[in-house]
């Protein structure tokens, strides 16, 4: 299996359940996007990772779990990472991670805050994992069609104003980055996000898109990263700090209604795929 074959296998694996029709969107993306995104991360030194989808008065497990895994993998490769999120997630993570607290809840304030923080941090890449994206009407919506704008801090302008590459991961169509597939996402029965990105990963669960990036990074760097992911432990860590499942809205060790074992199995499959990589072959650039 070549590196490009691996990327295509990973991208197919990410949408095999087709929980929210992401498998139908995938053909609109140029194959090899997971590898291209991983190469951007490999070459970066400072990475800004935005995450955190507000649910009721707290945050869901999908997004932070993947952000933490990617943060740890990149830091192990010598990168400097920041997790951008709003409270209560920001306060929950602040003791253990480098956190950039998002505090702007209006469009204008969000633009100003992004300009200031981008100039301060100077990221080489901005990543968004399961972060709500502004719709065409400049409002935020969840998958139930509820307007969540009053409780959603603005992260879109970190991608809209950046001069560095951007990567986004989504699983439903209302997340930052889905503007890259605006025509395809408009066919879904949702309030689609309009914010674009350079490389988009679609997945059944957004956390799994982050895991895919880590798998691609392992293949590129020949550094063992997948088996270092503490899936169950991080779910427990988030649960102890008030997370809920985005589908059930309950404080359980689950992601989007799926048991923890589903994410663990996905990691096992990624590990097996990377093990099939033949490093003696030429690797075409996707």
Backbone as CSV, one residue per row, in Angstrom:
resi,resn,N_x,N_y,N_z,CA_x,CA_y,CA_z,C_x,C_y,C_z
1,UNK,0.844,-1.195,0.000,0.000,0.000,0.000,0.880,1.247,0.000
2,UNK,0.665,2.129,-0.966,1.398,3.386,-1.000,0.789,4.373,-0.005
3,UNK,1.464,5.491,0.181,0.966,6.510,1.089,-0.379,7.060,0.594
4,UNK,-0.503,7.240,-0.720,-1.757,7.739,-1.270,-2.871,6.705,-1.112
5,UNK,-2.551,5.424,-1.310,-3.540,4.361,-1.081,-4.011,4.388,0.367
6,UNK,-3.079,4.603,1.278,-3.414,4.671,2.696,-4.384,5.820,2.959
7,UNK,-4.103,6.980,2.376,-4.975,8.133,2.578,-6.395,7.827,2.098
8,UNK,-6.517,7.224,0.931,-7.854,6.902,0.406,-8.568,5.887,1.291
9,UNK,-7.821,4.906,1.794,-8.427,3.901,2.680,-8.904,4.555,3.976
10,UNK,-8.116,5.473,4.509,-8.495,6.187,5.725,-9.757,7.014,5.485
11,UNK,-9.797,7.713,4.365,-10.934,8.579,4.063,-12.227,7.789,3.881
12,UNK,-12.115,6.606,3.313,-13.290,5.738,3.176,-13.726,5.209,4.540
13,UNK,-12.764,4.832,5.356,-13.057,4.313,6.687,-13.810,5.340,7.533
14,UNK,-13.444,6.601,7.407,-14.040,7.649,8.236,-15.540,7.814,8.026
15,UNK,-16.043,7.429,6.865,-17.468,7.643,6.564,-18.216,6.343,6.316
16,UNK,-17.656,5.230,6.771,-18.265,3.942,6.447,-19.640,3.755,7.077
17,UNK,-19.918,4.402,8.193,-21.239,4.296,8.821,-22.261,5.221,8.159
18,UNK,-21.784,6.286,7.565,-22.633,7.263,6.871,-23.783,7.741,7.756
19,UNK,-23.464,8.104,8.983,-24.482,8.467,9.962,-25.248,9.725,9.576
20,UNK,-24.549,10.684,8.966,-25.197,11.958,8.590,-24.900,12.306,7.140
21,UNK,-24.782,11.286,6.312,-24.644,11.440,4.859,-23.292,12.026,4.449
22,UNK,-22.293,11.873,5.300,-20.970,12.371,4.934,-20.346,11.532,3.812
23,UNK,-20.730,10.260,3.710,-20.228,9.418,2.621,-20.688,9.955,1.266
24,UNK,-21.829,10.641,1.246,-22.346,11.222,0.006,-21.602,12.499,-0.363
25,UNK,-21.016,13.172,0.642,-20.254,14.392,0.385,-18.814,14.092,-0.011
26,UNK,-18.297,12.987,0.470,-16.879,12.672,0.261,-16.447,12.715,-1.209
27,UNK,-17.219,12.213,-2.182,-16.755,12.253,-3.578,-16.517,13.661,-4.120
28,UNK,-17.078,14.671,-3.464,-16.878,16.051,-3.926,-15.518,16.592,-3.520
29,UNK,-14.823,15.888,-2.631,-13.489,16.294,-2.189,-12.423,15.586,-3.029
30,UNK,-11.341,16.277,-3.325,-10.243,15.648,-4.058,-9.566,14.618,-3.166
31,UNK,-9.497,13.347,-3.588,-8.917,12.293,-2.739,-7.517,12.645,-2.253
32,UNK,-7.208,12.132,-1.070,-5.903,12.385,-0.469,-5.899,13.559,0.478
33,UNK,-7.095,14.053,0.840,-7.156,15.240,1.694,-6.595,14.996,3.087
34,UNK,-6.730,13.776,3.597,-6.170,13.490,4.921,-4.642,13.572,4.894
35,UNK,-4.046,13.118,3.799,-2.595,13.169,3.653,-2.114,14.602,3.443
36,UNK,-2.835,15.350,2.613,-2.445,16.750,2.391,-2.522,17.543,3.695
37,UNK,-3.574,17.317,4.466,-3.716,18.018,5.746,-2.604,17.625,6.703
38,UNK,-2.268,16.340,6.732,-1.204,15.875,7.625,0.141,16.477,7.231
39,UNK,0.372,16.651,5.942,1.630,17.263,5.491,1.711,18.720,5.942
40,UNK,0.579,19.408,5.923,0.558,20.786,6.427,0.953,20.811,7.894
41,UNK,0.384,19.883,8.670,0.693,19.809,10.098,2.146,19.407,10.336
42,UNK,2.645,18.514,9.514,4.038,18.068,9.663,5.009,19.239,9.494
43,UNK,4.693,20.138,8.584,5.586,21.250,8.289,5.396,22.441,9.220
44,UNK,4.326,22.428,10.004,4.020,23.548,10.889,4.819,23.453,12.186
45,UNK,4.978,24.599,12.834,5.585,24.619,14.160,4.575,25.039,15.218
46,UNK,3.742,26.020,14.898,2.719,26.494,15.832,1.334,26.190,15.258
47,UNK,0.533,25.485,16.038,-0.777,25.022,15.564,-1.870,25.519,16.498
48,UNK,-2.878,26.132,15.922,-4.044,26.587,16.675,-5.212,25.668,16.365
49,UNK,-5.771,25.019,17.402,-6.850,24.043,17.230,-8.113,24.561,17.896
50,UNK,-9.114,24.874,17.112,-10.386,25.329,17.652,-11.366,24.175,17.791
51,UNK,-12.091,24.129,18.899,-13.058,23.056,19.116,-14.085,23.496,20.151
52,UNK,-15.025,22.605,20.443,-16.035,22.877,21.457,-17.358,23.272,20.851
53,UNK,-18.323,22.349,20.865,-19.670,22.631,20.378,-20.583,22.741,21.588
54,UNK,-21.197,23.908,21.817,-22.046,24.068,23.004,-23.303,23.217,22.927
55,UNK,-23.585,22.506,24.002,-24.808,21.709,24.140,-25.384,22.016,25.510
56,UNK,-26.632,22.469,25.539,-27.267,22.966,26.769,-26.333,23.992,27.418
57,UNK,-25.892,23.761,28.638,-25.008,24.717,29.311,-23.570,24.228,29.388
58,UNK,-23.227,23.227,28.570,-21.884,22.668,28.649,-21.356,22.381,27.246
59,UNK,-20.519,21.370,27.091,-19.891,21.066,25.805,-20.018,19.573,25.529
60,UNK,-19.984,19.217,24.253,-20.107,17.805,23.899,-18.740,17.131,23.790
61,UNK,-18.760,15.804,23.857,-17.512,15.034,23.798,-16.891,15.067,22.408
62,UNK,-17.723,15.152,21.364,-17.184,15.162,20.015,-16.536,16.509,19.736
63,UNK,-15.275,16.477,19.407,-14.495,17.688,19.176,-13.339,17.787,20.153
64,UNK,-13.626,18.007,21.439,-12.528,18.095,22.417,-11.683,16.824,22.497
65,UNK,-12.327,15.674,22.362,-11.591,14.406,22.424,-10.541,14.350,21.315
66,UNK,-10.956,14.684,20.097,-10.028,14.683,18.973,-8.999,15.795,19.078
67,UNK,-9.424,16.961,19.582,-8.501,18.086,19.723,-7.383,17.751,20.702
68,UNK,-7.742,17.108,21.809,-6.742,16.727,22.807,-5.766,15.709,22.223
69,UNK,-6.287,14.729,21.496,-5.425,13.712,20.889,-4.466,14.335,19.886
70,UNK,-4.979,15.248,19.054,-4.126,15.897,18.052,-3.094,16.797,18.730
71,UNK,-3.503,17.527,19.726,-2.604,18.385,20.511,-1.432,17.553,21.051
72,UNK,-1.744,16.436,21.685,-0.702,15.611,22.288,0.218,15.019,21.232
73,UNK,-0.353,14.571,20.110,0.467,13.981,19.043,1.416,15.020,18.462
74,UNK,0.895,16.214,18.193,1.728,17.264,17.615,2.801,17.736,18.588
75,UNK,2.458,17.859,19.863,3.458,18.266,20.856,4.561,17.214,20.980
76,UNK,4.199,15.936,20.823,5.214,14.878,20.880,6.161,14.955,19.692
77,UNK,5.702,15.624,18.611,6.540,15.825,17.430,7.308,17.148,17.503
78,UNK,7.212,17.830,18.649,7.961,19.057,18.845,7.234,20.329,18.449
79,UNK,5.924,20.237,18.171,5.151,21.420,17.802,4.643,22.142,19.061
80,UNK,4.251,23.389,18.883,3.594,24.155,19.940,2.132,24.313,19.568
81,UNK,1.242,23.847,20.434,-0.184,23.855,20.128,-0.973,24.702,21.121
82,UNK,-2.072,25.244,20.633,-3.021,25.982,21.455,-4.411,25.438,21.134
83,UNK,-5.223,25.196,22.154,-6.611,24.810,21.948,-7.479,26.036,22.177
84,UNK,-8.188,26.459,21.147,-9.079,27.613,21.235,-10.495,27.125,21.499
85,UNK,-11.085,27.608,22.588,-12.441,27.204,22.945,-13.008,28.203,23.939
86,UNK,-14.302,28.116,24.147,-14.967,29.024,25.087,-15.269,28.281,26.382
87,UNK,-15.646,29.027,27.395,-16.101,28.397,28.629,-17.436,27.686,28.390
88,UNK,-17.698,26.586,29.100,-16.926,26.044,30.230,-15.749,25.148,29.829
89,UNK,-15.636,24.820,28.538,-14.552,23.943,28.112,-13.185,24.567,28.365
90,UNK,-13.052,25.869,28.103,-11.765,26.537,28.293,-11.264,26.385,29.723
91,UNK,-12.138,26.610,30.682,-11.745,26.479,32.092,-11.466,25.028,32.455
92,UNK,-12.194,24.102,31.824,-12.003,22.675,32.111,-10.629,22.190,31.660
93,UNK,-10.115,22.763,30.575,-8.843,22.302,30.009,-7.634,23.131,30.451
94,UNK,-7.883,24.315,30.976,-6.810,25.280,31.216,-5.679,24.759,32.104
95,UNK,-5.973,23.869,33.024,-4.936,23.382,33.922,-3.982,22.383,33.290
96,UNK,-4.379,21.823,32.135,-3.589,20.754,31.531,-3.111,21.040,30.114
97,UNK,-3.649,22.080,29.493,-3.306,22.369,28.106,-3.098,23.875,27.913
98,UNK,-2.438,24.220,26.815,-2.265,25.613,26.438,-3.568,26.066,25.781
99,UNK,-4.357,26.867,26.485,-5.710,27.217,26.044,-5.813,28.682,25.652
100,UNK,-6.449,28.920,24.517,-6.815,30.272,24.100,-8.324,30.394,24.295
101,UNK,-8.728,31.199,25.260,-10.145,31.330,25.574,-10.848,32.249,24.578
102,UNK,-11.917,31.723,23.958,-12.747,32.519,23.059,-13.816,33.223,23.885
103,UNK,-13.897,34.529,23.748,-14.832,35.275,24.586,-15.748,36.205,23.795
104,UNK,-15.641,36.202,22.464,-16.467,37.076,21.623,-17.692,36.318,21.110
105,UNK,-18.873,36.880,21.351,-20.111,36.212,20.955,-20.887,36.982,19.884
106,UNK,-20.290,38.032,19.354,-20.909,38.754,18.246,-19.954,38.742,17.061
107,UNK,-20.483,38.945,15.864,-19.661,38.887,14.660,-18.533,39.919,14.706
108,UNK,-18.868,41.142,15.007,-17.861,42.204,15.014,-16.786,41.961,16.062
109,UNK,-17.212,41.570,17.264,-16.242,41.300,18.320,-15.395,40.078,17.974
110,UNK,-16.011,39.096,17.327,-15.283,37.903,16.928,-14.197,38.206,15.917
111,UNK,-14.479,39.113,15.000,-13.483,39.514,14.009,-12.302,40.212,14.690
112,UNK,-12.594,41.109,15.598,-11.540,41.841,16.301,-10.703,40.891,17.157
113,UNK,-11.373,39.994,17.873,-10.648,39.045,18.730,-9.739,38.154,17.899
114,UNK,-10.231,37.696,16.740,-9.421,36.838,15.879,-8.199,37.582,15.360
115,UNK,-8.383,38.814,14.921,-7.252,39.608,14.427,-6.174,39.739,15.502
116,UNK,-6.602,40.036,16.715,-5.653,40.225,17.818,-4.912,38.934,18.134
117,UNK,-5.638,37.835,18.262,-5.013,36.570,18.664,-4.178,35.942,17.556
118,UNK,-4.585,36.105,16.310,-3.771,35.603,15.203,-2.433,36.333,15.152
119,UNK,-2.467,37.632,15.403,-1.222,38.418,15.429,-0.341,38.024,16.611
120,UNK,-0.970,37.640,17.712,-0.237,37.262,18.916,0.391,35.877,18.796
121,UNK,-0.399,34.912,18.353,0.057,33.522,18.313,0.857,33.219,17.049
122,UNK,0.484,33.841,15.936,1.132,33.618,14.644,1.160,32.125,14.280
123,UNK,-0.002,31.494,14.182,-0.026,30.062,13.871,0.439,29.772,12.447
124,UNK,1.022,28.609,12.243,1.398,28.145,10.913,0.249,27.407,10.254
125,UNK,-0.725,27.015,11.053,-1.931,26.363,10.551,-3.023,26.527,11.597
126,UNK,-4.256,26.712,11.126,-5.416,26.772,12.004,-6.284,25.555,11.721
127,UNK,-6.642,24.835,12.773,-7.456,23.626,12.654,-8.773,23.835,13.397
128,UNK,-9.866,23.415,12.794,-11.169,23.459,13.463,-11.727,22.043,13.516
129,UNK,-12.050,21.593,14.720,-12.598,20.248,14.901,-13.962,20.351,15.576
130,UNK,-15.020,20.095,14.796,-16.386,20.123,15.352,-16.665,21.445,16.066
131,UNK,-16.386,22.511,15.351,-16.685,23.845,15.874,-17.822,24.435,15.041
132,UNK,-18.879,24.962,15.661,-20.012,25.496,14.898,-19.558,26.550,13.887
133,UNK,-20.133,26.479,12.687,-19.803,27.440,11.648,-20.965,28.371,11.366
134,UNK,-20.662,29.614,11.099,-21.711,30.575,10.773,-22.438,30.163,9.491
135,UNK,-23.760,30.201,9.545,-24.560,29.951,8.354,-24.605,31.221,7.508
136,UNK,-25.263,31.165,6.364,-25.340,32.332,5.481,-25.989,33.527,6.160
137,UNK,-26.856,33.270,7.143,-27.519,34.374,7.845,-26.720,34.866,9.053
138,UNK,-25.452,34.404,9.164,-24.561,34.802,10.262,-25.090,34.383,11.627
139,UNK,-25.758,33.239,11.664,-26.230,32.650,12.913,-25.634,31.248,13.032
140,UNK,-25.621,30.723,14.255,-25.145,29.367,14.516,-26.330,28.450,14.803
141,UNK,-26.275,27.237,14.257,-27.362,26.275,14.458,-26.794,24.902,14.792
142,UNK,-27.533,24.156,15.619,-27.160,22.764,15.861,-27.892,21.860,14.872
143,UNK,-27.691,20.542,15.005,-28.295,19.605,14.056,-29.804,19.508,14.218
144,UNK,-30.327,19.998,15.316,-31.770,20.019,15.518,-32.411,21.256,14.873
145,UNK,-31.583,22.121,14.306,-32.077,23.346,13.702,-32.289,24.472,14.688
146,UNK,-31.833,24.286,15.937,-31.990,25.306,16.969,-30.908,26.375,16.820
147,UNK,-31.301,27.624,16.957,-30.356,28.736,16.903,-29.600,28.802,18.232
148,UNK,-28.295,28.530,18.174,-27.477,28.501,19.387,-26.520,29.692,19.433
149,UNK,-26.783,30.709,18.622,-25.888,31.866,18.530,-25.582,32.516,19.875
150,UNK,-26.562,32.689,20.756,-26.272,33.380,22.026,-25.233,32.682,22.898
151,UNK,-25.069,31.368,22.723,-24.119,30.641,23.570,-22.908,30.138,22.786
152,UNK,-22.720,30.667,21.575,-21.631,30.171,20.727,-20.614,31.271,20.439
153,UNK,-19.428,31.152,20.994,-18.365,32.106,20.716,-17.904,31.951,19.265
154,UNK,-17.427,33.028,18.700,-17.070,33.062,17.281,-15.635,32.577,17.059
155,UNK,-15.495,31.534,16.223,-14.169,31.062,15.838,-13.940,31.189,14.330
156,UNK,-15.002,31.406,13.569,-14.914,31.435,12.102,-13.818,32.356,11.589
157,UNK,-13.642,33.514,12.222,-12.697,34.489,11.686,-11.238,34.091,11.865
158,UNK,-10.971,33.099,12.667,-9.609,32.579,12.754,-9.236,31.872,11.448
159,UNK,-10.245,31.336,10.745,-10.012,30.738,9.432,-10.203,31.758,8.324
160,UNK,-11.170,32.651,8.484,-11.456,33.617,7.423,-10.375,34.670,7.271
161,UNK,-9.694,35.015,8.360,-8.692,36.073,8.333,-7.263,35.558,8.275
162,UNK,-7.071,34.268,8.510,-5.712,33.745,8.574,-5.018,33.834,7.220
163,UNK,-3.694,33.934,7.249,-2.901,33.892,6.026,-2.167,32.565,5.890
164,UNK,-2.324,31.703,6.897,-1.714,30.376,6.875,-2.757,29.361,6.408
165,UNK,-2.362,28.111,6.133,-3.328,27.089,5.738,-4.330,26.794,6.854
166,UNK,-5.488,26.303,6.461,-6.523,25.930,7.428,-7.032,24.528,7.138
167,UNK,-7.343,23.810,8.215,-7.867,22.441,8.145,-9.130,22.394,8.992
168,UNK,-10.162,21.727,8.509,-11.391,21.608,9.283,-11.922,20.184,9.217
169,UNK,-12.613,19.800,10.288,-13.226,18.470,10.375,-14.671,18.647,10.796
170,UNK,-15.570,17.970,10.082,-16.982,18.040,10.425,-17.683,16.726,10.126
171,UNK,-18.849,16.551,10.747,-19.585,15.300,10.552,-21.066,15.499,10.240
172,UNK,-21.477,16.772,10.075,-22.897,16.978,9.839,-23.243,18.055,8.836
173,UNK,-22.336,18.997,8.621,-22.577,20.061,7.661,-22.740,21.434,8.268
174,UNK,-22.898,21.508,9.595,-23.061,22.809,10.248,-21.782,23.255,10.959
175,UNK,-20.667,22.626,10.622,-19.400,22.944,11.266,-18.525,23.832,10.380
176,UNK,-17.639,24.581,11.006,-16.658,25.385,10.275,-15.932,24.500,9.258
177,UNK,-15.768,25.025,8.064,-15.088,24.302,6.993,-16.018,23.729,5.957
178,UNK,-17.284,23.503,6.340,-18.226,22.872,5.425,-18.623,23.780,4.258
179,UNK,-18.235,25.057,4.356,-18.458,25.943,3.224,-17.671,25.528,1.993
180,UNK,-16.671,24.681,2.180,-15.899,24.150,1.052,-16.780,23.306,0.143
181,UNK,-17.831,22.731,0.718,-18.772,21.895,-0.044,-20.157,22.534,-0.004
182,UNK,-20.222,23.831,-0.236,-21.482,24.554,-0.056,-22.620,23.987,-0.896
183,UNK,-22.355,23.629,-2.137,-23.418,23.094,-2.995,-23.922,21.763,-2.469
184,UNK,-23.002,20.895,-2.079,-23.394,19.558,-1.610,-24.088,19.635,-0.250
185,UNK,-23.570,20.465,0.644,-24.138,20.566,1.988,-25.520,21.221,1.946
186,UNK,-25.748,22.075,0.965,-27.048,22.740,0.868,-28.178,21.760,0.599
187,UNK,-27.831,20.570,0.118,-28.849,19.554,-0.150,-29.273,18.822,1.120
188,UNK,-28.523,19.008,2.205,-28.864,18.363,3.462,-29.932,19.180,4.185
189,UNK,-30.717,18.522,5.010,-31.797,19.199,5.727,-31.269,19.818,7.013
190,UNK,-30.387,20.813,6.856,-29.766,21.481,7.998,-29.537,22.944,7.650
191,UNK,-29.152,23.723,8.644,-28.636,25.071,8.401,-27.133,24.916,8.185
192,UNK,-26.713,24.885,6.946,-25.323,24.594,6.617,-24.389,25.733,6.991
193,UNK,-23.163,25.372,7.360,-22.140,26.365,7.664,-21.572,26.923,6.364
194,UNK,-21.213,28.206,6.375,-20.705,28.866,5.175,-19.196,29.046,5.173
195,UNK,-18.551,28.929,6.333,-17.106,29.181,6.428,-16.309,28.086,5.730
196,UNK,-15.381,28.491,4.880,-14.578,27.593,4.066,-13.281,27.228,4.784
197,UNK,-12.478,26.363,4.167,-11.158,25.997,4.684,-10.321,25.503,3.515
198,UNK,-9.037,25.295,3.748,-8.168,24.780,2.691,-8.323,23.272,2.521
199,UNK,-8.291,22.534,3.621,-8.464,21.080,3.566,-9.570,20.673,4.533
200,UNK,-10.560,19.963,4.023,-11.697,19.514,4.822,-11.688,17.999,4.948
201,UNK,-11.889,17.513,6.172,-12.077,16.085,6.409,-13.508,15.863,6.864
202,UNK,-14.212,14.940,6.213,-15.558,14.576,6.638,-15.484,13.213,7.314
203,UNK,-16.270,13.050,8.363,-16.201,11.827,9.160,-17.556,11.521,9.778
204,UNK,-17.746,10.285,10.183,-18.971,9.912,10.900,-19.008,10.583,12.263
205,UNK,-17.856,10.745,12.882,-17.694,11.448,14.156,-16.457,12.323,13.995
206,UNK,-16.568,13.590,14.296,-15.452,14.503,14.030,-14.170,14.110,14.755
207,UNK,-14.295,13.575,15.978,-13.107,13.100,16.691,-12.290,12.149,15.822
208,UNK,-12.988,11.331,15.051,-12.315,10.319,14.250,-11.523,10.939,13.107
209,UNK,-11.960,12.113,12.640,-11.168,12.832,11.654,-9.832,13.262,12.226
210,UNK,-9.831,13.664,13.503,-8.573,14.005,14.172,-7.694,12.768,14.305
211,UNK,-8.297,11.639,14.631,-7.538,10.396,14.708,-6.919,10.042,13.352
212,UNK,-7.663,10.322,12.283,-7.146,10.055,10.936,-5.923,10.908,10.639
213,UNK,-5.959,12.170,11.049,-4.804,13.042,10.862,-3.590,12.495,11.606
214,UNK,-3.817,11.982,12.801,-2.726,11.415,13.596,-2.164,10.178,12.910
215,UNK,-3.040,9.356,12.334,-2.583,8.166,11.607,-1.736,8.568,10.401
216,UNK,-2.187,9.589,9.669,-1.423,10.051,8.510,-0.082,10.645,8.943
217,UNK,-0.074,11.344,10.069,1.176,11.880,10.603,2.127,10.758,10.997
218,UNK,1.583,9.692,11.562,2.427,8.545,11.912,3.077,7.968,10.659
219,UNK,2.286,7.860,9.597,2.828,7.335,8.350,3.909,8.246,7.770
220,UNK,3.710,9.549,7.866,4.666,10.503,7.311,5.959,10.580,8.120
221,UNK,5.822,10.557,9.434,6.979,10.787,10.304,7.629,9.503,10.802
222,UNK,6.962,8.357,10.575,7.444,7.068,11.089,7.605,7.118,12.606
223,UNK,6.725,7.881,13.242,6.696,7.996,14.700,5.429,7.344,15.223
224,UNK,5.515,6.417,16.177,4.305,5.775,16.699,3.438,6.773,17.463
225,UNK,2.269,7.069,16.905,1.374,8.056,17.493,0.002,7.501,17.830
226,UNK,-0.482,6.572,17.016,-1.858,6.077,17.191,-2.036,5.375,18.533
227,UNK,-1.116,4.498,18.853,-1.266,3.712,20.078,-1.076,4.552,21.340
228,UNK,-0.586,5.779,21.172,-0.436,6.667,22.332,-1.739,7.391,22.664
229,UNK,-2.741,7.277,21.792,-4.015,7.964,22.023,-4.765,7.281,23.162
230,UNK,-5.112,8.033,24.174,-5.822,7.490,25.342,-7.321,7.767,25.202
231,UNK,-7.970,6.996,24.347,-9.370,7.234,23.986,-10.299,7.170,25.190
232,UNK,-10.321,6.034,25.883,-11.217,5.873,27.028,-10.873,6.846,28.152
233,UNK,-9.580,7.008,28.399,-9.155,7.876,29.489,-9.543,9.332,29.240
234,UNK,-9.431,9.766,27.994,-9.782,11.153,27.683,-11.288,11.358,27.737
235,UNK,-12.058,10.360,27.317,-13.518,10.440,27.474,-13.877,10.608,28.947
236,UNK,-13.213,9.845,29.784,-13.471,9.935,31.229,-13.039,11.310,31.768
237,UNK,-11.911,11.783,31.317,-11.403,13.103,31.717,-12.432,14.191,31.397
238,UNK,-12.988,14.155,30.191,-13.981,15.154,29.787,-15.282,14.992,30.555
239,UNK,-15.677,13.749,30.782,-16.913,13.488,31.518,-16.837,14.039,32.934
240,UNK,-15.690,13.864,33.559,-15.499,14.382,34.924,-15.570,15.904,34.976
241,UNK,-15.392,16.535,33.814,-15.430,18.001,33.748,-16.724,18.535,33.139
242,UNK,-17.711,17.637,32.995,-19.043,18.077,32.624,-19.474,17.894,31.190
243,UNK,-18.754,17.126,30.394,-19.140,16.923,29.004,-20.433,16.128,28.889
244,UNK,-21.087,16.261,27.725,-22.268,15.447,27.430,-22.134,14.901,26.018
245,UNK,-22.843,13.839,25.748,-22.945,13.301,24.399,-23.796,14.270,23.579
246,UNK,-23.329,14.633,22.392,-24.043,15.617,21.589,-25.391,15.156,21.098
247,UNK,-25.616,13.857,21.014,-26.897,13.309,20.545,-27.854,13.101,21.706
248,UNK,-27.383,12.424,22.758,-28.268,12.111,23.892,-28.342,13.241,24.911
249,UNK,-27.334,14.118,24.898,-27.217,15.214,25.863,-27.068,14.702,27.298
250,UNK,-26.497,13.516,27.424,-26.276,12.921,28.737,-24.785,12.824,29.014
251,UNK,-24.421,12.882,30.283,-23.030,12.792,30.698,-22.596,11.329,30.728
252,UNK,-22.234,10.827,29.551,-21.835,9.427,29.409,-20.517,9.347,28.640
253,UNK,-19.864,8.208,28.715,-18.599,7.999,28.009,-18.892,7.557,26.582
254,UNK,-19.527,8.448,25.813,-19.944,8.146,24.447,-19.668,9.338,23.536
255,UNK,-19.714,9.083,22.228,-19.558,10.134,21.221,-20.725,10.038,20.240
256,UNK,-21.488,11.091,20.118,-22.602,11.120,19.167,-23.473,9.874,19.234
257,UNK,-23.763,9.432,20.447,-24.628,8.282,20.644,-23.947,6.938,20.486
258,UNK,-22.666,6.934,20.186,-21.931,5.682,19.984,-21.105,5.349,21.225
259,UNK,-20.996,4.068,21.549,-20.205,3.674,22.732,-18.725,3.951,22.531
260,UNK,-17.997,4.026,23.634,-16.562,4.277,23.568,-15.846,3.230,22.724
261,UNK,-16.386,2.025,22.707,-15.757,0.945,21.944,-15.714,1.246,20.451
262,UNK,-16.650,2.063,19.942,-16.673,2.387,18.515,-15.439,3.199,18.136
263,UNK,-15.104,4.194,18.947,-13.911,4.989,18.687,-12.639,4.174,18.847
264,UNK,-12.628,3.299,19.843,-11.459,2.434,20.060,-11.260,1.496,18.875
265,UNK,-12.362,0.986,18.327,-12.272,0.105,17.159,-11.755,0.871,15.946
266,UNK,-12.193,2.089,15.783,-11.706,2.926,14.683,-10.197,3.123,14.794
267,UNK,-9.707,3.340,15.989,-8.265,3.482,16.198,-7.521,2.198,15.825
268,UNK,-8.097,1.060,16.189,-7.480,-0.223,15.828,-7.405,-0.380,14.310
269,UNK,-8.470,0.011,13.631,-8.485,-0.089,12.166,-7.464,0.844,11.532
270,UNK,-7.326,2.039,12.074,-6.308,2.963,11.565,-4.908,2.392,11.775
271,UNK,-4.687,1.805,12.930,-3.382,1.208,13.230,-3.060,0.097,12.230
272,UNK,-4.046,-0.724,11.909,-3.828,-1.821,10.962,-3.570,-1.288,9.555
273,UNK,-4.245,-0.225,9.185,-4.022,0.358,7.862,-2.604,0.908,7.734
274,UNK,-2.157,1.642,8.732,-0.808,2.213,8.677,0.241,1.102,8.631
275,UNK,-0.036,-0.016,9.283,0.903,-1.137,9.284,1.065,-1.751,7.892
276,UNK,0.094,-1.501,7.005,0.147,-2.053,5.644,0.938,-1.169,4.682
277,UNK,1.393,-0.032,5.151,2.124,0.893,4.289,3.444,0.279,3.836
278,UNK,3.693,0.331,2.540,4.944,-0.158,1.960,5.845,1.046,1.708
279,UNK,6.833,1.237,2.541,7.686,2.425,2.453,8.730,2.324,1.340
280,UNK,8.796,1.199,0.626,9.769,1.059,-0.458,9.232,1.633,-1.766
281,UNK,7.928,1.956,-1.816,7.329,2.446,-3.047,7.385,3.965,-3.132
282,UNK,7.315,4.446,-4.376,7.242,5.887,-4.568,5.907,6.385,-4.077
283,UNK,5.894,7.542,-3.450,4.679,8.110,-2.908,4.227,9.294,-3.764
284,UNK,3.234,9.114,-4.598,2.774,10.257,-5.402,2.135,11.317,-4.512
285,UNK,2.251,12.550,-4.934,1.624,13.640,-4.189,0.177,13.784,-4.629
286,UNK,-0.781,13.625,-3.699,-2.190,13.710,-4.091,-2.590,15.147,-4.407
